[in-house]
């Protein structure tokens, strides 16, 4: 690698030696994510993973991909890059979890205006931390230096995950029935959706992120950059123990778009608004932006990052399992007979 150098390419804005340095700096972070299925290491053209199907007579692969979105603007303004990788992993692994699948591997893609090895390594450190939380391996990735396409101090971050689930254990919404309980798994904050509206409400580029908020108990920037919660391990503990009908990852579109995706025909999700533990950041957003309540529930997670629909007789057990696995949870509503949709009352 030391002999691989192009003065002409560097003059055009791409320093391939910076890429090599970034890889060296990130190796220790990647090593934290290695699981028994990983074959080989970084540097190949593809990431190798051996699928263990001992307990899966009919394994089904489940894939998901996503990015961090304009939340990255907060990282740019704060010059803090070690948490957005957690967001990237979370947005992918929480999606495959909604099928009942366990994430196995992850790959990231970073496109930047200028490859600053220390910054790239910081981003990957966050990705690695997200993978550790999800129990999956970071088996590869790509850093693309694209001068003239991105500003020098900006980048985009996206990722891709593959999980697996035994075919007979794929969550089936058709088992859902009126009377089933809806369990709320609280979010850590805004997560990674709705930031175009967040940025407009707070006028972040002009007013700054370092202002302290009594309501939040910290600076606005710290609250907004709080990484997305990863629910994999506690949620799978429930899936393996009680009859789970469906799981909804509350992302862009909030309650009104995401919960119906996990409902059977003829079922309505009836949410008890008084039970919800709405986080202070959402109260602040609604107040400063003068946002109608319905728009809040149609844009943000409102303090609920994931909804789990379970058999009513198993609801208390499911909540107990979640709490035993470090995830707060509470019952926020029930499934009722009616047109597929959400009622917040």
HUQUIZI-V233121 format. One record per residue. N is the residue number from 0. SS is DSSP state (H for helix, E for strand, C for the rest). PHI is phi in radians with two decimals (999 if undefined). NEAR is the number of other C-alpha atoms within 8 Angstrom. Layout:
n = <N | N>
ss = <SS | SS>
phi = <PHI | PHI>
near = <NEAR | NEAR>
//
This chain:
n = <0 | 1 | 2 | 3 | 4 | 5 | 6 | 7 | 8 | 9 | 10 | 11 | 12 | 13 | 14 | 15 | 16 | 17 | 18 | 19 | 20 | 21 | 22 | 23 | 24 | 25 | 26 | 27 | 28 | 29 | 30 | 31 | 32 | 33 | 34 | 35 | 36 | 37 | 38 | 39 | 40 | 41 | 42 | 43 | 44 | 45 | 46 | 47 | 48 | 49 | 50 | 51 | 52 | 53 | 54 | 55 | 56 | 57 | 58 | 59 | 60 | 61 | 62 | 63 | 64 | 65 | 66 | 67 | 68 | 69 | 70 | 71 | 72 | 73 | 74 | 75 | 76 | 77 | 78 | 79 | 80 | 81 | 82 | 83 | 84 | 85 | 86 | 87 | 88 | 89 | 90 | 91 | 92 | 93 | 94 | 95 | 96 | 97 | 98 | 99 | 100 | 101 | 102 | 103 | 104 | 105 | 106 | 107 | 108 | 109 | 110 | 111 | 112 | 113 | 114 | 115 | 116 | 117 | 118 | 119 | 120 | 121 | 122 | 123 | 124 | 125 | 126 | 127 | 128 | 129 | 130 | 131 | 132 | 133 | 134 | 135 | 136 | 137 | 138 | 139 | 140 | 141 | 142 | 143 | 144 | 145 | 146 | 147 | 148 | 149 | 150 | 151 | 152 | 153 | 154 | 155 | 156 | 157 | 158 | 159 | 160 | 161 | 162 | 163 | 164 | 165 | 166 | 167 | 168 | 169 | 170 | 171 | 172 | 173 | 174 | 175 | 176 | 177 | 178 | 179 | 180 | 181 | 182 | 183 | 184 | 185 | 186 | 187 | 188 | 189 | 190 | 191 | 192 | 193 | 194 | 195 | 196 | 197 | 198 | 199 | 200 | 201 | 202 | 203 | 204 | 205 | 206 | 207 | 208 | 209 | 210 | 211 | 212 | 213 | 214 | 215 | 216 | 217 | 218 | 219 | 220 | 221 | 222 | 223 | 224 | 225 | 226 | 227 | 228 | 229 | 230 | 231 | 232 | 233 | 234 | 235 | 236 | 237 | 238 | 239 | 240 | 241 | 242 | 243 | 244 | 245 | 246 | 247 | 248 | 249 | 250 | 251 | 252 | 253 | 254 | 255 | 256 | 257 | 258 | 259 | 260 | 261 | 262 | 263 | 264 | 265 | 266 | 267 | 268 | 269 | 270 | 271 | 272 | 273 | 274 | 275 | 276 | 277 | 278 | 279 | 280 | 281 | 282 | 283 | 284 | 285 | 286 | 287 | 288 | 289 | 290 | 291 | 292 | 293 | 294 | 295 | 296 | 297 | 298 | 299 | 300 | 301 | 302 | 303 | 304 | 305 | 306 | 307 | 308 | 309 | 310 | 311 | 312 | 313 | 314 | 315 | 316 | 317 | 318 | 319 | 320 | 321 | 322 | 323 | 324 | 325 | 326 | 327 | 328 | 329 | 330 | 331 | 332 | 333 | 334 | 335 | 336 | 337 | 338 | 339 | 340 | 341 | 342 | 343 | 344>
ss = <C | C | C | C | C | C | H | H | H | H | H | C | C | C | C | H | H | H | H | H | H | H | H | H | H | H | H | H | H | H | H | C | C | C | C | C | C | E | E | C | C | C | C | C | C | C | C | E | E | C | C | C | C | C | C | C | C | C | E | E | E | E | E | E | E | E | E | C | H | H | H | H | H | H | H | H | H | H | C | C | C | C | C | H | H | H | H | H | H | H | H | H | H | H | H | H | H | C | C | C | C | E | E | E | E | E | E | E | E | E | E | E | C | C | C | C | H | H | H | H | H | H | H | H | H | H | H | H | H | H | H | H | H | H | C | C | E | E | E | E | E | E | E | E | E | C | E | C | C | E | C | C | C | C | E | E | E | E | E | E | E | E | E | E | E | E | H | H | H | C | C | C | H | H | H | C | C | C | C | C | E | E | E | E | E | E | C | C | C | C | C | C | C | C | H | H | H | H | H | H | H | H | C | H | H | H | H | C | C | C | C | E | E | C | C | C | C | E | E | H | H | H | H | H | C | C | C | C | C | C | C | H | H | H | H | H | H | H | H | C | C | C | C | E | E | E | E | E | E | C | C | C | C | H | H | H | H | H | H | H | H | H | C | C | C | C | E | E | E | E | E | C | H | H | H | C | C | C | C | H | H | H | H | H | H | H | H | H | H | C | C | C | H | H | H | H | H | C | C | C | C | C | C | E | E | E | E | E | E | E | C | H | H | H | H | H | H | H | H | H | H | H | H | H | C | C | C | C | C | E | E | E | E | E | E | E | E | C | C | C | E | E | E | E | C>
phi = <999 | -1.10 | -1.51 | -1.52 | -2.74 | -2.24 | -1.09 | -1.16 | -1.15 | -1.12 | -1.13 | -1.48 | 1.94 | -2.03 | -1.82 | -1.17 | -1.21 | -1.14 | -1.12 | -1.12 | -1.16 | -1.06 | -1.10 | -1.09 | -1.21 | -1.55 | -1.01 | -1.14 | -1.20 | -1.09 | -1.04 | -1.12 | -1.66 | -1.12 | -2.06 | -1.13 | -1.44 | -1.30 | -2.03 | 1.42 | -2.42 | -1.23 | 1.98 | -1.42 | -1.43 | -2.63 | -1.57 | -1.71 | -2.50 | -1.60 | -1.45 | -1.57 | -1.92 | -0.94 | -1.80 | -2.29 | -1.04 | -2.29 | -1.20 | -2.13 | -1.44 | -2.20 | -2.06 | -2.69 | -2.46 | -2.95 | -2.29 | -1.75 | 1.29 | -1.35 | -1.04 | -1.02 | -1.04 | -1.16 | -1.09 | -1.10 | -1.12 | -1.59 | 0.92 | -2.28 | -2.19 | -1.64 | -2.06 | -1.14 | -1.14 | -1.10 | -1.00 | -1.06 | -1.12 | -1.01 | -1.11 | -1.52 | -1.24 | -1.15 | -1.22 | -1.21 | -1.04 | -1.12 | -1.66 | 1.60 | -1.58 | -1.67 | -1.11 | -1.91 | -2.51 | -2.52 | -2.30 | -2.05 | -2.38 | -2.06 | -1.98 | -2.41 | -1.33 | -2.53 | -1.44 | -1.76 | -0.89 | -1.13 | -1.21 | -1.08 | -1.12 | -1.14 | -1.07 | -1.16 | -1.04 | -1.18 | -1.04 | -1.09 | -1.08 | -1.09 | -1.14 | -1.09 | -1.08 | -1.54 | 1.32 | -2.04 | -1.75 | -1.52 | -1.68 | 3.00 | 3.05 | -2.62 | -2.04 | -1.96 | -1.54 | -2.28 | -1.09 | 1.51 | -1.78 | -2.00 | -1.03 | -1.01 | -1.74 | -2.14 | -2.73 | -2.13 | -2.40 | -2.42 | -2.64 | -2.62 | -2.24 | -2.22 | -2.18 | -2.48 | -2.57 | -1.11 | -0.93 | -1.29 | -1.94 | -1.08 | -1.07 | -2.05 | -1.12 | -1.26 | -1.47 | -1.19 | -2.59 | -0.96 | 1.79 | -1.05 | -1.59 | -1.97 | -1.78 | -1.64 | -1.85 | -1.00 | -1.53 | -1.66 | 2.81 | -1.24 | 1.08 | -2.26 | -2.38 | 1.49 | -1.30 | -1.14 | -1.26 | -0.98 | -1.16 | -1.22 | -1.08 | -1.57 | 0.85 | -1.09 | -1.12 | -1.77 | -1.74 | 1.46 | -1.95 | -1.59 | -1.34 | -1.37 | -2.07 | -1.11 | -1.10 | -1.59 | 1.28 | -2.91 | -1.27 | -1.05 | -1.08 | -1.10 | -1.18 | -1.28 | -1.52 | -0.91 | -1.24 | -1.10 | -1.23 | -1.83 | -1.80 | -0.94 | -1.13 | -1.17 | -1.18 | -1.16 | -1.11 | -1.27 | -0.97 | -1.45 | -2.17 | -2.35 | -1.25 | -1.69 | -1.39 | -2.87 | -2.31 | -2.10 | -1.51 | -1.47 | -2.05 | -1.02 | 1.76 | 1.00 | -1.15 | -1.22 | -1.68 | -1.54 | -1.11 | -1.05 | -1.14 | -1.95 | -1.97 | -1.39 | -1.06 | 1.45 | -2.10 | -2.05 | -1.61 | -1.81 | -1.76 | -1.48 | -1.04 | -1.19 | -1.48 | -1.21 | -1.74 | -1.23 | -1.32 | -0.98 | -1.08 | -1.34 | -1.09 | -1.16 | -1.07 | -1.12 | -1.21 | -1.26 | -1.67 | 0.90 | -1.62 | -1.03 | -1.00 | -1.09 | -1.13 | -1.07 | -1.29 | -1.77 | -2.21 | -1.96 | -1.43 | 0.99 | 1.72 | -2.13 | -1.47 | -2.66 | -2.02 | -2.13 | -1.71 | -2.33 | -0.99 | -0.98 | -1.17 | -1.84 | -1.07 | -1.12 | -1.14 | -1.09 | -1.09 | -1.11 | -1.09 | -1.04 | -1.17 | -1.14 | -1.79 | 1.44 | -2.03 | -1.10 | -2.83 | -2.79 | -1.42 | -2.02 | 2.98 | -2.57 | -1.49 | -2.14 | -1.33 | 2.74 | -1.21 | -0.99 | 2.96 | -2.24 | -2.04 | -1.89 | -2.44>
near = <4 | 5 | 4 | 7 | 7 | 8 | 6 | 6 | 9 | 10 | 7 | 7 | 9 | 12 | 10 | 10 | 9 | 10 | 11 | 9 | 9 | 13 | 10 | 7 | 10 | 13 | 9 | 7 | 11 | 13 | 7 | 8 | 14 | 11 | 7 | 4 | 8 | 12 | 8 | 6 | 8 | 8 | 4 | 6 | 4 | 5 | 11 | 8 | 9 | 7 | 5 | 6 | 7 | 5 | 6 | 9 | 7 | 7 | 10 | 8 | 8 | 11 | 9 | 11 | 10 | 10 | 9 | 14 | 9 | 8 | 11 | 10 | 7 | 11 | 12 | 11 | 8 | 8 | 6 | 7 | 12 | 10 | 13 | 15 | 17 | 15 | 16 | 16 | 15 | 13 | 14 | 14 | 14 | 12 | 10 | 16 | 14 | 12 | 11 | 13 | 12 | 11 | 14 | 11 | 12 | 15 | 11 | 12 | 11 | 11 | 11 | 17 | 15 | 13 | 12 | 8 | 12 | 8 | 9 | 11 | 12 | 11 | 13 | 13 | 13 | 14 | 17 | 15 | 12 | 15 | 15 | 11 | 9 | 13 | 10 | 13 | 13 | 14 | 15 | 10 | 8 | 7 | 9 | 8 | 10 | 12 | 13 | 6 | 6 | 10 | 11 | 8 | 8 | 10 | 10 | 10 | 12 | 12 | 14 | 13 | 15 | 13 | 13 | 12 | 14 | 12 | 9 | 5 | 7 | 10 | 11 | 8 | 10 | 7 | 7 | 13 | 9 | 9 | 9 | 13 | 14 | 14 | 15 | 13 | 13 | 11 | 13 | 11 | 12 | 16 | 13 | 13 | 11 | 10 | 10 | 7 | 7 | 9 | 10 | 8 | 9 | 10 | 9 | 9 | 7 | 5 | 7 | 8 | 11 | 7 | 8 | 8 | 9 | 6 | 7 | 10 | 7 | 9 | 12 | 12 | 11 | 9 | 11 | 9 | 11 | 11 | 12 | 14 | 10 | 10 | 10 | 12 | 10 | 12 | 10 | 11 | 11 | 12 | 10 | 6 | 6 | 10 | 8 | 12 | 14 | 15 | 15 | 12 | 12 | 14 | 11 | 10 | 12 | 15 | 13 | 11 | 10 | 14 | 15 | 12 | 7 | 10 | 14 | 10 | 7 | 8 | 16 | 15 | 16 | 12 | 11 | 10 | 8 | 4 | 7 | 9 | 7 | 9 | 9 | 8 | 11 | 12 | 9 | 9 | 13 | 12 | 8 | 8 | 8 | 7 | 9 | 7 | 7 | 6 | 8 | 13 | 13 | 11 | 12 | 14 | 14 | 11 | 14 | 14 | 15 | 13 | 14 | 13 | 13 | 16 | 12 | 8 | 5 | 10 | 12 | 7 | 8 | 11 | 13 | 8 | 11 | 15 | 10 | 7 | 9 | 7 | 10 | 9 | 11 | 8 | 11 | 13 | 11 | 12 | 14 | 12 | 9 | 7 | 8 | 12 | 11 | 12 | 8 | 7 | 6>
//
